[in-house]
Amino acid sequence: MTQTRPLVPLDGEAPPRSANDSATTTAPKSRRTQAERVAESDRRMLEAATHLIAKNGYTQTTLEAIGVEAGYSRGLVQHRFGNKDRLLDELIKKIAADHRERLLERMRGLSGINALFCEIDCYLEGMDTPRDSSRAFFMLMQESLGPAPHIRSTFAAISARWHRALARQIENGQNAGQIRVDVDPAREAQLLIATARGLRMQAMLNPQTSDIASAIETFKDGLRARWLKPTTG
């Protein structure tokens, strides 16, 4: 039988201790501020939503299920986010922001073609065994074209920002003499995004035969062949 997490009050505070519990307490804990309780409950609800969407998809995930999974009362999700559409919008932005933060940390000191290859690594690594956030993000992207059109604009904005960032890195590579000047940055950025997302889809559709590590290297080899200046013997 599946066990659910114990519910806690709407404000996120733990239930009061019993007399027996207090007898074993060695030191009182300082009370969290309201802002800290709100931040903690929001974090747990978004994590619960990520897990359930990664497992069941958008249409099978309800606000009630998210509240229960997070360990809060069933009405807290609606009380905090208003409706499912707003929660999903916040979730998508959070996943994208977390990925960007990890990416920028790895890209520190890189530019041009090295930065571009770092982007490919960060986007595709782990797709043979994807984390909940990666799977949820990609599932929601697909569902934005079907049962969840209200989140399509959020994904479109994320894609546009990514396209601009990649095009700038290609231009940086051209300015540094790493990439041929006749390469069209905007078109190459578009093709890069399409290929990376296609590889992710293949990994999700058939993970048993997916080999992302090999696909990443093949992808990079193809980019080198198109972008780099031919060497003369």
C-alpha positions as CSV (number, residue, x, y, z in Angstrom):
1,M,0.0,0.0,0.0
2,T,1.3,3.4,-0.9
3,Q,2.0,5.7,2.0
4,T,1.5,9.4,1.9
5,R,3.5,11.9,3.7
6,P,2.0,13.4,6.9
7,L,0.2,16.6,6.4
8,V,1.3,19.8,8.1
9,P,-0.6,23.1,8.5
10,L,-0.9,25.7,5.8
11,D,1.8,27.9,7.1
12,G,4.3,25.0,6.8
13,E,5.0,24.9,10.6
14,A,5.5,21.4,12.1
15,P,2.7,20.2,14.4
16,P,3.1,20.9,18.1
17,R,5.1,18.4,20.1
18,S,3.5,16.3,22.7
19,A,4.5,16.4,26.4
20,N,6.6,13.2,25.9
21,D,8.4,14.7,22.9
22,S,9.3,17.9,24.8
23,A,10.9,15.8,27.6
24,T,13.5,14.5,25.2
25,T,14.3,17.9,23.6
26,T,17.8,19.1,24.4
27,A,17.5,22.6,23.2
28,P,14.6,24.7,21.8
29,K,14.8,25.5,18.1
30,S,14.3,29.1,17.0
31,R,11.0,29.8,15.2
32,R,11.3,30.3,11.5
33,T,10.1,33.6,10.0
34,Q,7.0,33.7,7.9
35,A,9.1,34.3,4.8
36,E,11.2,31.2,5.6
37,R,8.1,29.1,6.0
38,V,6.6,30.3,2.7
39,A,9.9,29.7,0.9
40,E,10.2,26.2,2.3
41,S,6.6,25.3,1.4
42,D,6.9,26.7,-2.1
43,R,10.1,24.7,-2.6
44,R,8.5,21.5,-1.5
45,M,5.4,22.0,-3.6
46,L,7.5,22.7,-6.7
47,E,9.6,19.7,-6.1
48,A,6.5,17.6,-5.6
49,A,5.0,18.9,-8.9
50,T,8.3,18.2,-10.7
51,H,8.3,14.6,-9.5
52,L,4.7,13.9,-10.3
53,I,4.8,15.5,-13.8
54,A,8.0,13.6,-14.6
55,K,6.2,10.4,-13.6
56,N,2.7,11.0,-14.8
57,G,2.7,14.0,-17.2
58,Y,0.6,17.2,-17.1
59,T,-2.9,15.9,-17.5
60,Q,-2.6,13.2,-14.7
61,T,-1.1,15.6,-12.2
62,T,-3.6,17.6,-10.0
63,L,-3.1,20.3,-7.4
64,E,-4.5,18.0,-4.8
65,A,-1.9,15.3,-5.7
66,I,0.9,17.9,-5.5
67,G,-0.2,19.1,-2.1
68,V,-0.4,15.5,-0.7
69,E,3.0,14.6,-2.3
70,A,4.6,17.7,-0.7
71,G,3.2,16.8,2.7
72,Y,0.9,19.8,3.1
73,S,-2.8,20.2,3.3
74,R,-4.6,19.8,0.0
75,G,-5.7,23.4,-0.2
76,L,-2.2,25.0,0.2
77,V,-1.2,24.6,-3.5
78,Q,-4.2,26.5,-4.7
79,H,-4.0,29.0,-1.9
80,R,-0.3,29.8,-2.8
81,F,-0.4,29.5,-6.6
82,G,-4.0,30.2,-7.5
83,N,-4.3,27.5,-10.2
84,K,-2.5,24.8,-12.1
85,D,-1.5,27.1,-15.0
86,R,0.3,29.6,-12.7
87,L,2.1,26.8,-10.8
88,L,3.3,25.2,-14.1
89,D,4.6,28.6,-15.3
90,E,6.5,29.1,-12.1
91,L,7.8,25.5,-12.3
92,I,9.1,25.9,-15.9
93,K,10.9,29.1,-15.0
94,K,12.5,27.6,-11.9
95,I,13.8,24.6,-13.8
96,A,15.2,26.8,-16.5
97,A,16.8,29.2,-14.0
98,D,18.3,26.3,-12.1
99,H,19.8,24.8,-15.3
100,R,21.1,28.2,-16.3
101,E,22.8,28.7,-12.9
102,R,24.5,25.3,-13.2
103,L,25.5,26.1,-16.8
104,L,27.0,29.5,-16.0
105,E,29.1,27.9,-13.2
106,R,30.6,25.4,-15.7
107,M,31.0,28.0,-18.4
108,R,33.0,30.3,-16.2
109,G,36.1,31.5,-18.2
110,L,34.9,29.8,-21.5
111,S,33.9,31.6,-24.7
112,G,33.3,30.8,-28.3
113,I,33.4,27.2,-29.4
114,N,34.4,26.0,-25.9
115,A,31.4,27.7,-24.4
116,L,29.1,26.2,-27.1
117,F,30.4,22.7,-26.4
118,C,29.9,23.2,-22.7
119,E,26.2,24.1,-23.5
120,I,25.8,20.9,-25.4
121,D,27.3,18.9,-22.5
122,C,25.1,20.5,-19.9
123,Y,22.0,20.0,-22.0
124,L,22.5,16.4,-22.9
125,E,24.5,14.8,-20.1
126,G,22.5,12.5,-17.9
127,M,19.7,12.0,-20.5
128,D,20.2,8.2,-20.4
129,T,19.1,8.5,-16.7
130,P,17.4,11.9,-16.5
131,R,16.6,13.6,-13.3
132,D,13.0,14.5,-12.5
133,S,13.5,18.2,-13.5
134,S,14.9,17.4,-16.9
135,R,12.2,14.9,-17.7
136,A,9.4,17.2,-16.4
137,F,10.7,20.1,-18.4
138,F,10.8,18.2,-21.6
139,M,7.4,16.5,-21.0
140,L,5.8,19.9,-20.4
141,M,7.4,21.3,-23.5
142,Q,5.8,18.6,-25.6
143,E,2.4,19.0,-23.9
144,S,2.5,22.8,-24.5
145,L,1.8,21.8,-28.1
146,G,-1.2,19.8,-27.1
147,P,-3.2,19.7,-23.8
148,A,-1.3,22.6,-22.2
149,P,-1.2,25.5,-24.8
150,H,-1.2,28.1,-22.0
151,I,2.4,27.4,-21.2
152,R,3.6,27.5,-24.8
153,S,4.5,31.2,-24.6
154,T,6.8,30.5,-21.6
155,F,8.7,27.9,-23.5
156,A,8.8,30.2,-26.6
157,A,10.5,32.9,-24.5
158,I,13.0,30.4,-23.0
159,S,13.8,29.2,-26.5
160,A,14.3,32.7,-27.8
161,R,16.7,33.6,-25.0
162,W,18.7,30.4,-25.6
163,H,18.8,31.1,-29.4
164,R,20.2,34.6,-28.8
165,A,22.8,33.3,-26.3
166,L,24.0,30.6,-28.7
167,A,24.2,33.0,-31.6
168,R,26.3,35.4,-29.5
169,Q,28.7,32.6,-28.6
170,I,29.0,31.7,-32.3
171,E,29.8,35.3,-33.1
172,N,32.3,35.3,-30.3
173,G,33.9,32.3,-31.8
174,Q,34.1,34.0,-35.2
175,N,35.6,37.1,-33.7
176,A,38.3,34.9,-31.9
177,G,39.1,33.2,-35.2
178,Q,37.7,29.8,-34.0
179,I,34.7,29.6,-36.3
180,R,34.5,30.4,-40.0
181,V,33.2,33.9,-40.7
182,D,30.8,32.6,-43.4
183,V,28.8,30.6,-40.8
184,D,25.4,32.2,-40.1
185,P,25.2,32.5,-36.3
186,A,21.4,32.6,-36.2
187,R,20.9,29.6,-38.4
188,E,23.5,27.6,-36.7
189,A,22.0,28.4,-33.3
190,Q,18.6,27.2,-34.6
191,L,20.1,23.9,-35.9
192,L,22.0,23.4,-32.6
193,I,18.8,23.7,-30.5
194,A,16.9,21.4,-32.9
195,T,19.5,18.7,-32.8
196,A,20.0,18.9,-29.0
197,R,16.2,18.6,-28.4
198,G,15.9,15.8,-30.9
199,L,18.6,13.8,-29.1
200,R,16.7,14.3,-25.8
201,M,13.5,13.1,-27.4
202,Q,15.2,10.0,-28.7
203,A,16.7,9.3,-25.3
204,M,13.2,9.6,-23.7
205,L,11.5,7.4,-26.3
206,N,14.0,4.6,-26.3
207,P,16.3,4.9,-23.3
208,Q,17.4,1.2,-23.6
209,T,19.2,1.9,-26.8
210,S,20.2,5.5,-26.1
211,D,23.9,6.3,-25.9
212,I,24.0,10.0,-25.1
213,A,27.8,10.1,-24.5
214,S,28.4,8.8,-28.0
215,A,25.8,11.1,-29.5
216,I,27.3,14.2,-27.8
217,E,30.7,13.4,-29.4
218,T,29.2,12.8,-32.8
219,F,27.2,16.0,-32.5
220,K,30.4,18.0,-31.7
221,D,32.3,16.3,-34.6
222,G,29.6,17.5,-37.0
223,L,29.8,21.0,-35.7
224,R,33.6,21.1,-36.0
225,A,33.4,19.9,-39.6
226,R,31.0,22.8,-40.4
227,W,32.5,25.5,-38.3
228,L,36.2,25.1,-38.2
229,K,38.5,26.5,-40.9
230,P,40.0,23.7,-43.0
231,T,43.6,22.9,-42.3
232,T,46.2,23.1,-45.1
233,G,48.8,20.4,-45.5
